[in-house]
Amino acid sequence: MNTRAILLFAGVGMLYILTGFMLSWNVSLFILNIGILSAIMALGVNMQWGYAGLFSTGIMGSVALGGLAVVIVTGEPVPEAFALGGWQLIGGLAIAVAVIALAVALYRRMAKGRTRTLVIAAVLIGGFFLYRAVFDPAVEAIEAFDPATRGNIGGFGLNSIWAWPVGGLFAAIAAWAIGKTALGLRSDYLAIATLGIAEIVVTAIKSEDWMARGVKNFIHLPRPWPVPYEVNLQKAAWFLDLCAKWGLSPITASTISVNLIYAVMFGAVLLMLIWLLERALNSPWGRMMRAIRDNEVSAEAMGKDVTHRHLVIFILGSAVVGLAGAMLTSMAGQLVPGEYSPLRFTFLIWIMVIVGGSGSNWGSVLGGLLVGWLWLIVDNVGPIVMGIVTTGMADGPLKEHLNDLGPQMRLLSLGVALLLVLRFSPRGLLPEK
């Protein structure tokens, strides 16, 4: 990294240190963990846009699929619900996959014409009714079992850390399906299509209670190894002795310790990704991807399969985002589908890439840490600032309204920061060389 990059990262580091001194180290470390996860998501988006010029707005869907992977891998098994309809449900899903595969095979093998259209339509319509006949009774049986606390098929009960690569795998599979159908669209249509598909993914997670309890939320997900629970630390004799030695409160020290462990784990994943992506970007493959981004016609004339390369980079970028989504849900310990909004998990990540510098891996990390800090710190500082502003005002509707707007200052602050970066550094804080 050059001097500019070192100074910018040092400045962002100072923001987190000041947050620890002025607010609390728990707040600072929590924001740091969210910033690291945001930086990983920004790296995935930067692969798609910065490497290949793919304008995808389906980031939210990949994050949600990563969260779903945590529920499936680490959720508590519910053998009673599975016995009521588990195998039948799997059979229904297998029928759906088989019908789609048959329709695709017929489309490729049969000659174009009315006969092909009628045959494929018959296969799809008949397959749909067969799928529903098998799938719907199984879903009803599973969701009827103890719906207040269960109502889902259950998970595998494994350690949460195994869900991280599975989250990347889920997002990669979805990206492959999306890419096979949508990557041929023009960039603006691709953005609309991917945003719509992401909404479909989130809606499916909200609606299908058998999968992850839908809008009832899935709580009490186990933490990844080796992250302990605060209450267990507060009961450990060695930890209490250590707190007494340093004059620390066991409650505060246990929370800081847990956040520190998460920071080390997330930081290790981020550094590994940076190392891999930097090597890839500076390899012949990376130069080829940038050549395709800059001029698809010339790259295709040189014998490069542009569509296939776009599909590969789209899958890889989505997998990185899905990995971060699984890590986020693993840290939160719950899956709340209502929290997956385009503002937080699509457009905010895009702002991180823009602020950091499109095409620059280190720029994406810087943007993730900086914008992640700004997004969360204003939520804490905004009400304090508004309280100071309205100190001399008489009590009334205007004062109450201004105080209620404190948390919403994050949108104003983020907009101002984005405008300043675009005005004085239009290619980002750490632009691509």
N, C-alpha and C positions, 0 to 999 in steps of 0.2 A: 504494500500500500504506500501511496505517496504521502507527503507532509499534510496536504489538505485533508485526506481521509483520516489520518491519525488525529488531527485537530478536531475534526467533526465528531469522531467517535468519542474522543476525550470530553468534548462538550456535552454529548448525550449522556455519557457516564456521570458527569457532574450533576446533570438534572436528576438522576436517580439518587445520587448521594445527598443532594439538597432535600429531596423529598423525604429521605430517611431521617434527616436531622429536624426538618420543619414539621413533618406530620408524624410518621412512625416508620420503623424499618419493616414492619409487617406490610404496610401499604406499599412501600417502595418495592419490596420483593415480589408482592403479588402483581404489581404493574409490570415488573421486569419479566415475570413468567409469561404474562399475557403478551408482552412485547416480543419475547422470543418466539412464541407460537405464531404471532402475527408475521414475524420476519420469515418463518418457514413457509407460511401461506404465500407471502409476497414472492419468495423464491420460486414457488410453483407457477404463479401467474407470470413472473418474469421469464420463465422458460417458454411459456406459450406466446407471450407478446414480444418480449425482448429478443428471443432467439429466432422465432419463426413468424412474428407479425400476426398471430391469431388473436382476434379480439373476442374473447369469451367472457360472458357475464354469468356463467353457471357455477361460480366458485361456491356459492352457498350450498348447492346440491352436493358437491364433493365433501364439504365440511360435515353436512348432515349424515352422509353415508359413513364417514369416519366415526361419528358418534354412534350410529346404529351398530357398527361393528363391535363397539365396546359392550353394548347391551347383549349382543348375541354370544360373544366370547366369554364375558365375565358374569353375565346375569345368572342368578340362582336357578338351577334346574327345577322345572315343575313337572315331574313325571306323571302326575295325575292328569294334567291338561294334555300332555303329549299322548298319553294312552287313549284319551277320548277322540283325538283326531289328528295326531301328529303325522302318522304315515299317510293318511288320506290326504292331508294338506300337501305333503311333499309330492304325492302322486299327482295332485292337481297342477302343481307348478311344473312338474315334469311333462305333463300333457301340453301345457301352454308353450313350453320351450320346443317340444317336438312339433307342434302345429306350425310355429313360426319357421322352424328349420325346414319343414316340408314345403311351406309356401315359398321360401327363398330358393330351394332346390328346383321346384317347378318353374319358377320365374326364369331361372338360368337355363334350364334344359329345354323347355318348350319354345316353339317358334312364336314370335310376336303375332298377336291377333286376338279375335274374339274368343276363341276356344281357350287360350291361356288365361284370359281375364275371367271367364266363367268358372274354370276349374279352380283357380286360386281363390276366387270369391267363395266358392262352395267349401273349400278346405278351411278357410278362415272362419266363416260363419258357423259351419258345423263344429269345428274345433272349439270355438268360443263357447257354444252351448254345452259341449261335453266338459270343457274345463270348469264352467260354472256349476255344472251338476255334481262334479266331484269336489270342488274347492269350497263352495258355500256351506254345505253341511258341516264340513270339518271346522271351518272358521266359527260357525255358530256354537259348536260344541266346546271349542277351546275358550272362547270369550265368555261363555256362560259359567265356566268354572271359577268360583270365588272372584267375581269381577271387581269387588271393592279393593282387593289387595293383589290379585293375580290377573286372571283374564288374558294371559299371554302364554305362548308356547314354551317359554323359558330359555335359558342360555346353557352354556357348557360349564360355567363355574370355574373357569381358568383364571390365572393371574392376568391382571389388566395389561401388563406390558406386552403380552402376546396379541392383544387387540390392535396395537399400533400398526404393525405391518398388514394385518387383515383390513384395517381401515383404508390403507393405501391400495390394497388389492380390490376392495369394493369400488372405490372411486375409479380405479383403472378400468375395471370391467364396464362400469357405466360409461366412462369416456370412450371406450372402444365402440359401444353401441351407438352413442351419440355421434362420434366421429364418422362412422360408416355412413350415416345418413345426412349429417349437417355440414361436414367440412367442405362440401362442394358449393356451399352457398357463399354469396358475396359477404364481405366483412360485416356490413350493417345488419344483414339478415342473419348471419351467424350469431351476432350478439343477441338479437331478439329470440332466436331459437333456443340458445343455451339458457337464457334467463327463464324462458317458459318451461323448459325441461327441469331446471332447478326447482321451480315452484311446484311442479308435478311431484318431484321426489319428496319435498317437504310435506306436501299435502298427503301423499301416500303414508308417510310416517305418522302424521297426525290422525289419519282415518283408520288405519289398520291396527286395531287394538291388539290383535293376536301377536303382532310382531314386537312392539315395544310399548304397549299400553296406551298408545296414542296421546291425546291431550291430557290424560290422567297423569302423565309423566312417569318416568322410571327412575326411582331414587334408590339410595343406599347401594350404589355400585362400589365394589371393593377397590381399594387403592392399588396402584402397581407396586410390585416389589422393587426396592426395599423401603418404600415410604411408610413410616409408622403412623399410627393415630396419636393425636396430641394427648388424649387421656391415658394412653399406655405409657407415653414418655413421662407424664406427670406422676405415674405410680412407680417408675423405675428408680431404685435406690441410687444407682450410679449417676442418673440424670439429676436427681435432687441434690446429691452431694456436689455435683459440678455447678449447679445454680447457686448453692450456698457459698461455694468457694469464690464465685465471681460476683456475688451479690445481685443475682438476677431473679426476677419473678418466674416461677416454673411455668405459669400459663403463657406469659409472653415469650419466654425462651423456647417452649415447645412449638409454638406457632411459627416462630422465626426459623427454627430448625427444619420443620417440614417444608417451608417455602424455600429454604436454601437447598434441600435435597432435590426438590423439583427443578430449581434453577440449574443445578449441576447436571441433572439428567437431560433436561431440554437443551441446555447449552452444548452438551456432548453431541446430541443429534444434529443441532444446527451446525456445529463445526465440521462434523462428518459430511453433511450435505454440501457445505461450502467447498470443502476440499474436493469432493467428487465433481461438483458443478464447475469449479474453476479449471480442473483438468479437462473436463469435457468441452468447455467453451474454448479453450486454447488448443484443442486438438483439431485434426482435419475434419472430424465430424462437426465441431462447433463452427469452423469456418464455412463449411458447406451449408449449415442451417442459416447463418447470417447472409450468405450469398442468395439463398432462396428467399429470405425475408426482403432483401434489397431489390431483387429483380427476379421474379419467378420465371419470366419468359426466357431470360438468359440461362438460368440454372437448368430449366427443362431442355433447352437446346444443347446443353452440355451432357445430357443423358441422365439427369437426376429425376427420380420419380417424386415429384413435388407432393402429390396427394398422399402417398405412403409416408413420406417424411413428416408431413403435417400431422398425420394420424399418430405417428410414434411420439412426437413431441407433445401432442395434446394429451395422450395417455400418461406420459411421464409427469407432466405438470400437474395433472389432476391427481395422480397418485401421491405426489408430495403434499398437495392440499389435503387429501383424505387422511394422510398420516398425521398432519397437524390437527385435523378435526378429531381424530381418535385420542390424541394426547390431551386436547382440551377437555373432552368429556371425561377422560380418565382422571384428570385433576379435579374437575368439578364434582365427580361422584354421582352425577345424575344426568339424564337425558331429558331436556325440556324442549320439545319441538317448537313451541311458540317463540323461543329466543332466536331461531334461525330467520333472520330478516336480511333482505338485500343490502340495506344500509350498512349493517355491521359486517356481514360476511361476503360481500361482493364489492360494493363501491368504496368502502373504507380500505380494503386491501388494494384496490386499484390506485387509490390516493397514495398509499405507501410506495407503490412501484413508481408512480409519477414523481413524487417528492424525492425519492432516493436516486432515480435515474434509470430509465428503461434500458435493458440490455446489460446492466451492471449487477453482478451478484452482490458485491459489497454494498452497492447503492440500495438494493432491495432490503438488505439487513438493516442498514442505517435508517431507511424509511420506516421499516416495521418497528424498530425500537423508538424512534422519535415520535411518529404519529400515534403509536400505541400508548406512549406516555402521555401525549397531549390529550388523547381521547378520554383517558381514565382520570387524569389529574384534575381536569376541569370539573369533572363530576364531584370531586371532593372540595375543590377550591371555589367553584362557582357560587355555591350558597354563601360561603364566607365573604366573597367579594360583594355580592348583592346585599348582604347584611350591612357591610360597611357603607355602601352607597346609599342605602335607605335609612341610615341611622338618624339623620335629622329630619326625616319626613314624618308628617302627622299620620297617625293610624287611619287606615281607610282602604278602599278597594285597590287603589293604585299601588300602595306599598305592598299589600298582600300579593298582587299580581306580579310585581317585580321580584319579590322573594321567591315566588313559585317558579319564576323563569331561571333561577340560578343553575339548576342542572342542565338546562337547555343551552347554556353558554358554550357548550362543547361544539355545537354546530357552527356558531359564529366564529369561535376561535379556530376551528379547523378550516373554515372557508377563508379566513384572513391569512392563515399560514400557507394555504395552497396558492392563494393569489400572490403572496410575497415571493414564494419560490418560483412560480411561473414568470414573474416579472423580472427578477434579478438572476435567476438561474434556470432558464426555460428547459434545459436538457436534464435537470435534476441536480441534486447536491453532489452526487458522485457519478457523473455521466460516463457512458461507455466510451472507451478509448477509440 
